[in-house]
Amino acid sequence: MPRPVKWRKICRLPESNKFGPLDLDAKEENCVRMTVDEFETIRLIDLEGLTQEECAKQMNVARTTVQGIYAEARKKIAQSLVNGKVLVIEG
């Protein structure tokens, strides 16, 4: 029997959901997709200066879950910057 879904708290949605090169259209092969919870971990840890443990409490998840979400979010940001792709925040 699978574990029940634990809902993650998201305090704020992004004002813009697309970032990237201005001259590039947002076709599927030119996009990197980031979830809202990945955006939230970046906002809380990098912008607000919270620790992963504090972020986990705010999002109502385990610290190890935040650690995984944060690592994946940073990887997607790096892919967007290094490969010149559009970063799309959704979900």
Sine and cosine of phi, psi and omega as CSV:
sin_phi,cos_phi,sin_psi,cos_psi,sin_omega,cos_omega
0.00,0.00,0.81,-0.59,-0.03,-1.00
-0.95,0.32,0.42,-0.91,0.05,-1.00
-0.93,0.36,0.54,-0.84,0.05,-1.00
-0.93,0.38,0.49,-0.87,0.01,-1.00
-0.94,0.35,0.75,-0.66,0.07,-1.00
-0.98,-0.21,0.90,-0.44,-0.06,-1.00
-0.95,0.32,0.69,-0.73,0.00,-1.00
-0.99,-0.12,0.68,-0.74,0.00,-1.00
-1.00,0.09,0.79,-0.61,0.08,-1.00
-0.89,-0.46,0.88,-0.47,-0.07,-1.00
-0.99,0.16,-0.52,0.85,-0.12,-0.99
-0.50,-0.87,0.72,-0.70,0.08,-1.00
-1.00,0.03,0.44,-0.90,0.00,-1.00
-0.92,0.38,0.56,-0.83,0.04,-1.00
-0.94,0.33,-0.58,0.82,0.10,-1.00
-0.86,-0.52,0.58,-0.81,-0.03,-1.00
-0.93,-0.38,0.07,1.00,0.05,-1.00
-0.74,-0.67,0.73,-0.69,0.02,-1.00
-0.65,-0.76,0.59,-0.81,0.07,-1.00
0.47,-0.88,-0.23,-0.97,-0.02,-1.00
-0.85,0.52,0.71,-0.70,-0.06,-1.00
-0.94,0.34,-0.46,0.89,-0.06,-1.00
-1.00,-0.06,0.18,0.98,-0.07,-1.00
-0.93,-0.36,0.75,-0.66,0.06,-1.00
-0.99,0.16,0.40,-0.92,-0.13,-0.99
-1.00,0.01,0.80,0.60,0.10,-0.99
-0.96,0.28,0.34,-0.94,-0.07,-1.00
-0.82,0.58,-0.67,0.74,-0.05,-1.00
-0.96,0.29,-0.25,0.97,0.02,-1.00
-0.98,-0.18,0.15,0.99,-0.11,-0.99
-0.89,-0.45,0.52,-0.86,0.21,-0.98
-0.87,-0.48,0.82,-0.58,-0.08,-1.00
-0.99,-0.17,0.81,-0.59,0.02,-1.00
-0.90,-0.44,0.68,-0.73,0.01,-1.00
-0.99,0.15,0.27,-0.96,0.00,-1.00
-0.91,0.41,-0.58,0.81,0.02,-1.00
-0.94,0.34,-0.51,0.86,0.11,-0.99
-0.92,0.40,-0.68,0.73,0.07,-1.00
-0.86,0.52,-0.68,0.73,-0.04,-1.00
-0.90,0.44,-0.65,0.76,0.02,-1.00
-0.91,0.41,-0.64,0.77,0.05,-1.00
-0.89,0.45,-0.69,0.73,0.01,-1.00
-0.89,0.46,-0.73,0.68,-0.07,-1.00
-0.94,0.34,-0.69,0.72,-0.09,-1.00
-0.99,0.16,-0.78,0.63,-0.10,-0.99
-0.99,0.12,-0.64,0.77,-0.05,-1.00
-1.00,0.06,-0.75,0.66,-0.04,-1.00
-0.99,0.12,-0.27,0.96,0.05,-1.00
0.98,0.20,0.33,0.94,0.03,-1.00
-0.97,0.25,0.44,-0.90,0.13,-0.99
-0.98,0.20,0.22,-0.98,0.03,-1.00
-0.89,0.46,-0.57,0.82,0.02,-1.00
-0.92,0.39,-0.68,0.73,0.04,-1.00
-0.91,0.41,-0.64,0.77,0.04,-1.00
-0.88,0.47,-0.68,0.73,0.00,-1.00
-0.88,0.48,-0.67,0.74,0.03,-1.00
-0.89,0.45,-0.68,0.74,-0.02,-1.00
-0.92,0.39,-0.60,0.80,-0.02,-1.00
-1.00,0.04,-0.11,0.99,0.03,-1.00
0.91,0.42,0.68,0.73,0.06,-1.00
-0.69,-0.73,0.12,-0.99,0.04,-1.00
-0.96,0.28,0.43,-0.90,0.02,-1.00
-0.88,0.48,-0.62,0.79,0.01,-1.00
-0.91,0.42,-0.53,0.85,0.07,-1.00
-0.92,0.40,-0.71,0.71,0.04,-1.00
-0.88,0.48,-0.65,0.76,0.00,-1.00
-0.86,0.52,-0.69,0.72,0.02,-1.00
-0.93,0.38,-0.68,0.73,0.02,-1.00
-0.89,0.46,-0.69,0.72,-0.02,-1.00
-0.90,0.44,-0.69,0.73,0.01,-1.00
-0.89,0.46,-0.67,0.74,0.01,-1.00
-0.92,0.39,-0.63,0.78,0.02,-1.00
-0.90,0.43,-0.69,0.72,0.01,-1.00
-0.91,0.43,-0.60,0.80,0.03,-1.00
-0.89,0.45,-0.67,0.74,0.00,-1.00
-0.92,0.38,-0.63,0.78,0.06,-1.00
-0.89,0.45,-0.68,0.73,0.02,-1.00
-0.89,0.45,-0.67,0.74,0.04,-1.00
-0.87,0.50,-0.68,0.74,-0.01,-1.00
-0.90,0.44,-0.72,0.69,-0.04,-1.00
-0.94,0.35,-0.74,0.67,-0.09,-1.00
-0.95,0.31,-0.65,0.76,-0.06,-1.00
-1.00,-0.08,0.02,1.00,0.04,-1.00
0.90,0.43,0.68,0.74,-0.01,-1.00
-0.96,-0.27,0.35,-0.94,0.04,-1.00
-0.98,0.19,0.77,-0.64,0.06,-1.00
-1.00,-0.06,0.87,-0.50,-0.02,-1.00
-0.91,-0.41,0.82,-0.58,0.02,-1.00
-0.98,-0.20,0.83,-0.56,-0.03,-1.00
-0.46,-0.89,0.14,-0.99,0.09,-1.00
1.00,-0.07,0.00,0.00,0.00,0.00
